[in-house]
Amino acid sequence: MVFEVLEFGFMQRALIAGVAVAITTSVIGLFLVLRRNSLFGDALSHVAFGGIAVGLVAGVYPLWTGLALSIAGALGITKLRQSTKIPADATVAILLSSGLALGILLVSATGGFTLDLFSFLFGSILLVSVNDTLAILALAGVVLATVIVLYKRFMYITFDEEQARVSGLSIAHMNYLFVVLASVTAVVSMRLVGILLVSALIVIPNITALLFGKGFKKTAIISVSVSVFCVLAGIAISYAFNLAPAGTIVLVSVATFVATLAGRYATRKKAEVAA
């Protein structure tokens, strides 16, 4: 039964794109979580919603317009944050609300939601086309390659930005580059879980991995493993029971987090009793 399902082209594309998105979101998400900026990915996805609406109205491939607007918004907010004393959470709120407002405005001006826009809102991993899959793989490859090359610099800035500045690192440029990578990641993951659930895929696997209390590299490996497992399990369950893939993936992620938390609590209690 499993191998018969894998013979379908749409399932092959869903699994390939899903794994690529799972790895990318967990890697970028770990830096966001450690920077205490978990909702930044959510804000970027809402800005991308406005860009996707622009693309659908203009007849342009929406992934590219969503990416362009998301990057522009992220760079603008980062510049605003660096040049003013506006709190980080307030800038995220500005980014989130402005992107969502633009999307709603365009939707209302063009007569309501289309099927394509609806699929970006709630995800449609089982409906990804060959072009979508190639775009996701290309963008995910760029993000992961950049993180691998600049891994030590990103980690340095994440854990001790002041010391990194003193050591001569260009903090501003590195932050600009990171928000671009985060923007790409948010846009790529929309096809999997939709605009409304992007932050869940970025945050939950990393929070689960942090519960193990390991070092950075081991935490990253655990996060990637958890993310890939949740995506593959979510896709399989959604197909088997005819459920929405996006919601199923997120609920599997939540269940994994709860199970890990319960296991940690049980282990701690057992250690206390033994002591």
N, C-alpha and C positions, 0 to 999 in steps of 0.2 A: 504493500500500500504506500509506504513512504517513498520507495523508489519510483513508483508510478507517478506520484505527485511531482517529483523532481524532474520528470520528463517534460513538464509544461514550461514553456518559455517564460511566462509571467512569474512563476514561482522561482525559477532560476535567477531572474533579474531582481526579484524581491529579496532573496537571500544574499546575493552579491552586494546589492546596494545597502541592505540592512547591516551587514557586517562592516562595510566601509564607514557607514554613519556611526555605528556603535563604537568603533575604535576612535574615530575622530572626536566625537563628543566627550568620551571619557577622558581623553588626553587633555583637550582644552579645558574641559570642565574641572579637572583637578586643580589647575592653576587658578581658575575663577573662584572655586570654593576656598582655597587656601588664602586668596586675596580678600576674602569676605565680600565677594562681589557676585554672588550666585545668581542674582536676578538680572544680571547684565545680558545674559543670553536670551532671556525672555523678552527684554526690551528690544534687543536687536531683531528678534523674530517679528515683533509687532511693527517695527519700522519696515521690515521686508514685506510685510503684508501690504503696506501702502505702495511699495515698489512693484509688487506683483499685480496689484490692481491697475497701476499705470501701464504695465506691459500688456495686460489683457485688453485694456481700452485701446492702446496704440497698435495692437497687433504684433507686438514684439515678444520673443520667447521670455516668459515671465520670470524665469529663474535668474536671468541676467539683469533685468531691471530691478528685481528684488535685491540682488547682490549689490548693485551699484548704489541704491538708496540706503541700504543697510550700512555699507562702508562709509558713505558720506555722513550719515547720522552719527555713527560711532566716532569718527574722526572729529566731527564738530563738537560733540559732547565731551570728548577727551580734552580738546583744546579749551573748552569752557571750564572744565574742572581744574585744569592746570593754571589758568589765568585768573580765576576768581576763587572765592572762599565758599562757593555753593557746596553743600554736603553731597557726598557721592550718591546717596540714596535719592536725593532730590533730582540730580541729573538723570538718573535712571528713570525716574517717574516722568520727567519731561520727554525723554526719548520714547518711552513706551506709549504715552498718551498721544504724542504728535503723530507717530506712525499709524496708530490705530485710527486716529481721527481722519487722516488723509485717505486711508483705505475705505472707511465708511462713507466719506464724502464722494469718492469716485463710484462706489457701489450704488449709492442713492442716485447719482447723476446719470448712471447708465441703466437704471431700471431694475436693480436688485442683483442677487447672487447668481453667478453662473456655476455650472457644474465644475469647471476648472478651479474657480476661486474657492468653492466649497471644499474641494479635495485638498487644497493647500491649507485651509483652515484646520481640517480635522485629520489630514494625512491620508495617503492612498498608496501604500507601499506595494500592494498587489496589482496596482494599475500603472506602475512606472513603465515608461517606454524605453526603447533602446537609447534614444537621445538623453533621456533623464539619467539612465544608468551610467552612460559614458561621462556625462557632466558631473555626476556625483563622484565617480571614481577619480576623475581628473582633479576636481577641487579638493577632495579628501587627500589625494596624493601630495598636492602642493602644501596643504596645511601640515601634514605629518612630516614631510621632508624638511620643512622650515623649522619645526619644533625640534627635530633630531639634530639639525645643524646648530641651532642656537639654544639647545637645551640648558647648558650651564648658565647662560646669561639670563634666561627666563627664570630659572630657579633662584639665582642670586637676587634678582629684583623682587621676586615673590616673597622671599624670606627676610630680606634686609635691604630695602630700597635705599635707605640713607647711606649704608656702607657701600652699596654698589655705585652710588653717585660719587662718593669720595674716592673710590678706586678708579674713576675715570670713565665708567660706562655712560653712554648717552641714554639716560633714563627716558627722556621725552620720545626719542626716536623708537626705542624698544617698546614703549607703551603704545605708540601709534601702530607699530607693526603687530603687536599682540591683539589690539582691538580689531584690526583688519582680519586676522586669523579667526578671531571669535565671530566676526560677522559672517565669514565664509562658512564656518561650522554651523551657525544658526540657520543659514539659508539652506545648506545641504540637508540638515536634519528635518526640515519642514516636510519633505516628501515622505518621511517615515512616520512621524508622529503628529504632524500638523503644527501650525503656528501656536495654537493654544497649549500645547503640551511639550514644547521644545525644552523648557527649563527643567522638566522632570527628567528627561534623558541626560541632560548635562549634569544635574545635581545628584540624583538618587544613587546611581552606581558608585559615585565618589564618596558620598556619605557612608554608604555600606562598606566600602574599602577602608575608610578611615577607622571604622570600628575595630579592625584587626590590630591597630596600633603598631604597624610596621613602619619602616623607613620609606622615603619618598619613592624609590624605584619599585620596591615591593608593593607599595600602595597603588602605584600606577598600573602594575601588572594585574593586581587583584581587580582594580576598577575596570580595566579593559575586559578581563575574563567575565566579570559580572555583567557588564553591559552587553557583550556578545551573547552570553547565555540568555539574558532577558529578551533580547531582540529575536533570537532564533526560536526560543520557546513561545514568545508572544505571537510570532507569525504562524507557527505550527498550530497553536491552540485556536487562534482566530480563524484559520482555514478549516480546522476540524469541526468547529462548532458554529461556524458562520457568524463570527463576531467582528466588531470593528478592530482592525489590527492595532491602531494607535492606542486606544484605550486598553487593549489587552496587554500590550508591551509595557505600558506604564504600570498597570496593576501587578504584573509579574515582577516588575522592579520593586514596587512597594512591598509585595509579599516577601521578596528576597531580603529586603532591608529589615522587615519585622522579624523574619526567621533568624537572621544574623544577630539582631539585637537580643532576641530571646535566648539564643545560644550563648551569647556573651554573658548575659545575666545569670544563666544556669551554671556556667563555668565558674563565675565569680562566687556564687553561693556555695558551690561544691568545694571550692578552695577554702572558703571561710569556715565551713563545717570541718574540713580536714585539719585546719589549723587549730 
